[in-house]
Amino acid sequence: MSKLTLGYSPCPNDTFVFGALAQRLLPEAPEFAERLEDIETLNHLALAGQLDVAKVSFHALGLLRQEYCLLHAGGALGRGCGPLVVARGAVEPGDLHRLKIAVPGRLTTAVLLLRLFDPRIGAGDHELVLMPFHRIMAAAQRGEVDAGLIIHESRFTYPQYGLRQVMDLGAWWEEETGHPIPLGGIVARRALGPELIGTVDRSLRASVEYARAHPEKVQPYVARHAQELDPAVTRAHIQLYVNEHTLDYGPAGEVAIGELLSRAAWAGVVPQTTVPLFT
């Protein structure tokens, strides 16, 4: 059997989650051919059907459900970990629909949350400026954009750019719904079949369990892909995004995911569907 194509990001939480699989430390797991890309690239690769298994935004999942199902393990869902809107000057949340905002991709969950917060945002192409997430803070610092929508480890470093927090979209979601915020999940092509999908899901959970039990075995792999990050930022990143929901969403997580996708469909951001979320 040929290797399964597997896509995930080089961010510390993803390399921590997939580290045991990537290093072939789990002999019972399927073999994968890994591809590491930023989350928006992964979203588009999955939309093009180019990956068997992939980390994607929950925003993108709303467009992928006919061809891909969600796995139970490996996802990023929690509290206090949502995207932030930051700016250099005095900006208020109610001003955002009038401003030029740098965003890390139109299919990111961050943009979905921004649009759910204020449907006027993104109605015109001039309002959202697409750029890689690691360039957003510098663009906001230089005044190229009025505000930036930041994700990943940028949560920990934006004050270094002289930026202030305008809004915590994760906190808004939690207050609005009472649910934790679903950010990204691992999907598998439905064409793989239930048996192989189940094997992949169990292997992914085993990879998370291995990393948590033996962090020293995966830390070099994480560090190799986070060369520009301070080790303290890397540790904080993993602690924030890898939690009990990473092993299994559980009932609370599944309700939160359903709520996000339902609101996205109601807002017309993703299509309505009756296709099951899982296999």
C-alpha positions in Angstrom: 0.0 0.0 0.0 1.3 3.5 -0.9 1.9 6.0 1.8 -1.0 8.3 2.8 -0.5 11.9 2.1 -0.6 13.9 5.3 -0.6 17.7 5.6 -0.2 19.8 8.7 1.4 23.1 9.7 4.9 23.6 11.2 3.4 25.3 14.2 4.5 23.8 17.5 1.1 22.3 18.4 0.9 20.5 15.1 4.5 19.2 15.1 4.0 18.1 18.7 0.8 16.2 17.8 2.2 14.6 14.6 5.8 14.2 15.9 5.6 10.5 16.8 3.9 9.7 13.5 6.4 11.7 11.5 9.4 10.1 13.2 7.9 6.6 12.8 7.8 6.0 16.5 4.5 4.1 16.3 5.1 0.8 14.5 1.4 0.0 14.2 0.5 3.3 12.5 0.1 3.6 8.7 2.9 5.2 6.8 2.5 8.8 5.8 4.2 11.2 3.3 4.1 14.4 5.2 3.7 17.9 3.8 4.1 20.9 6.1 2.4 24.1 5.0 0.6 27.1 6.6 -3.0 26.5 7.4 -4.5 28.4 4.5 -2.4 26.4 2.0 -3.6 23.2 3.7 -7.2 24.4 3.4 -6.8 24.8 -0.4 -4.8 21.6 -0.8 -7.7 19.7 0.8 -10.3 21.6 -1.3 -8.3 20.4 -4.3 -8.4 16.8 -3.0 -4.6 16.6 -2.9 -4.3 15.3 0.7 -5.6 12.0 2.2 -5.4 13.4 5.8 -5.0 17.1 6.6 -5.2 19.7 9.3 -7.7 22.3 8.2 -9.6 25.2 9.6 -13.1 24.5 10.8 -14.1 27.3 8.4 -12.7 25.2 5.5 -14.3 22.0 6.9 -17.7 23.6 6.2 -16.7 23.4 2.5 -15.1 20.0 2.6 -17.7 17.8 4.3 -18.9 16.0 1.1 -15.4 14.6 0.5 -13.8 14.6 3.9 -14.8 13.6 7.4 -13.6 14.9 10.7 -11.3 12.7 12.9 -11.8 12.7 16.7 -8.2 13.3 17.6 -5.6 15.9 16.8 -7.7 19.0 16.7 -7.3 22.5 18.2 -10.2 23.4 20.4 -10.3 25.1 23.8 -10.8 28.2 25.8 -8.6 31.3 25.9 -7.0 30.4 22.6 -9.0 32.3 20.0 -7.7 34.7 17.4 -7.0 38.3 18.3 -7.5 41.6 16.5 -4.6 43.9 17.1 -3.8 47.5 16.0 -1.2 50.2 16.6 -3.7 53.0 17.2 -6.9 53.6 19.0 -9.3 51.2 17.3 -12.6 49.9 18.8 -14.4 46.6 17.8 -17.3 48.7 16.4 -14.8 50.3 13.9 -13.6 47.2 12.3 -16.0 47.0 9.4 -14.6 50.4 8.2 -11.0 49.4 8.4 -8.4 47.6 6.3 -7.6 44.4 8.2 -4.8 42.0 7.4 -5.9 38.4 7.7 -4.1 35.0 7.4 -6.5 33.6 4.8 -10.1 33.8 3.8 -10.8 30.2 4.8 -9.3 30.4 8.3 -11.6 30.1 11.3 -10.2 33.5 12.4 -11.9 35.1 9.4 -15.1 33.1 10.0 -15.3 34.4 13.6 -14.6 38.0 12.4 -17.5 37.7 9.9 -19.8 36.1 12.5 -19.0 39.0 14.9 -19.8 41.6 12.3 -21.3 40.5 9.0 -20.3 43.8 7.4 -16.7 42.7 7.6 -15.4 41.2 4.5 -18.3 42.4 2.4 -15.8 44.3 0.2 -12.5 42.9 -1.1 -10.7 46.1 0.0 -11.4 45.5 3.7 -9.5 42.2 4.0 -5.8 42.0 3.0 -4.5 38.5 2.7 -1.0 37.7 3.9 0.9 35.0 5.7 0.2 35.0 9.4 3.8 35.8 10.3 3.8 39.0 8.3 0.6 40.5 9.8 2.1 42.1 12.9 4.8 43.9 11.1 2.3 45.2 8.5 0.2 46.6 11.3 3.2 48.1 13.0 4.2 49.9 9.8 0.7 51.2 9.2 0.2 49.2 6.0 -3.1 48.1 7.4 -5.3 49.5 10.1 -5.5 46.3 12.1 -4.4 42.7 12.0 -6.1 39.4 12.7 -3.5 37.2 14.4 -3.3 33.5 15.2 -0.9 30.9 16.4 2.1 32.1 18.4 1.4 35.7 17.5 -0.8 35.8 20.5 2.3 35.8 22.6 4.5 38.2 20.7 2.3 41.1 19.4 3.2 43.5 22.2 6.8 43.4 20.9 5.5 45.2 17.8 3.9 48.0 19.8 0.4 46.7 19.1 -2.5 46.6 21.4 -5.4 44.1 21.6 -8.6 45.4 20.0 -10.6 42.3 20.5 -10.3 38.6 21.5 -12.6 36.8 19.1 -12.3 33.6 21.1 -13.5 35.4 24.3 -16.4 36.9 22.2 -17.3 33.4 21.0 -17.2 31.9 24.5 -19.4 34.7 25.9 -21.8 34.5 23.0 -22.3 30.7 23.0 -20.8 29.4 26.3 -18.8 26.9 24.2 -15.0 26.5 23.7 -13.8 27.7 20.4 -13.1 25.2 17.6 -10.1 26.4 15.6 -8.8 23.5 13.4 -9.3 19.8 13.0 -7.9 16.8 11.3 -9.9 15.5 8.3 -9.6 12.3 6.2 -10.9 11.6 2.7 -14.1 9.6 3.0 -13.0 7.5 0.0 -10.4 5.9 2.3 -13.2 3.9 3.9 -14.3 3.5 7.5 -11.7 0.9 8.4 -8.7 2.8 7.3 -10.1 6.1 8.6 -10.5 4.4 12.0 -7.0 3.2 11.9 -5.7 6.7 11.1 -7.8 8.2 13.9 -6.5 5.7 16.5 -2.9 6.3 15.3 -3.3 10.0 15.7 -4.6 9.7 19.2 -1.7 7.4 19.9 0.7 10.0 18.6 -0.8 12.7 20.9 -0.6 10.3 23.9 3.1 9.4 23.0 4.1 13.1 22.8 2.5 13.9 26.1 4.1 10.8 27.8 7.5 11.3 26.1 7.9 15.0 25.2 11.6 14.7 25.0 11.2 12.3 22.0 9.3 14.8 19.9 10.8 18.1 21.1 13.7 18.0 18.6 11.2 17.6 15.8 9.1 20.5 17.1 12.2 22.7 17.5 13.4 22.0 14.0 10.3 23.5 12.6 10.1 26.4 15.0 13.6 27.7 14.5 12.7 31.4 14.9 10.6 30.9 18.0 11.9 31.4 21.5 11.7 28.1 23.4 9.4 29.7 26.0 7.0 30.8 23.3 7.1 27.2 21.8 6.2 25.7 25.2 3.4 28.2 25.8 2.0 27.5 22.4 1.9 23.8 23.0 0.4 24.2 26.4 -2.4 26.5 25.1 -3.4 24.5 22.0 -2.8 20.9 23.1 -5.3 19.9 25.7 -7.9 17.3 26.6 -9.8 18.0 23.4 -6.8 17.1 21.3 -7.2 13.5 22.3 -10.9 13.5 21.6 -13.3 16.4 21.2 -15.8 14.8 23.6 -19.5 15.8 23.8 -18.7 19.5 24.7 -16.3 19.8 21.8 -18.7 18.2 19.3 -21.5 20.6 20.4 -19.1 23.6 19.9 -18.1 22.4 16.5 -21.8 21.9 15.5 -22.6 25.4 16.7 -19.8 27.0 14.8 -20.7 25.2 11.5 -24.4 25.9 12.0 -23.8 29.6 12.5 -21.5 29.7 9.5 -24.2 28.0 7.3 -26.9 30.3 8.6 -24.7 33.3 7.7 -24.3 31.9 4.2 -20.5 31.5 4.7 -20.6 27.7 4.2 -23.3 25.5 2.6 -26.0 23.7 4.5 -25.5 20.0 4.6 -26.9 16.8 6.3 -23.6 14.9 5.7 -22.4 13.4 9.0 -19.4 15.3 10.6 -17.6 12.0 11.4 -17.6 8.7 9.4 
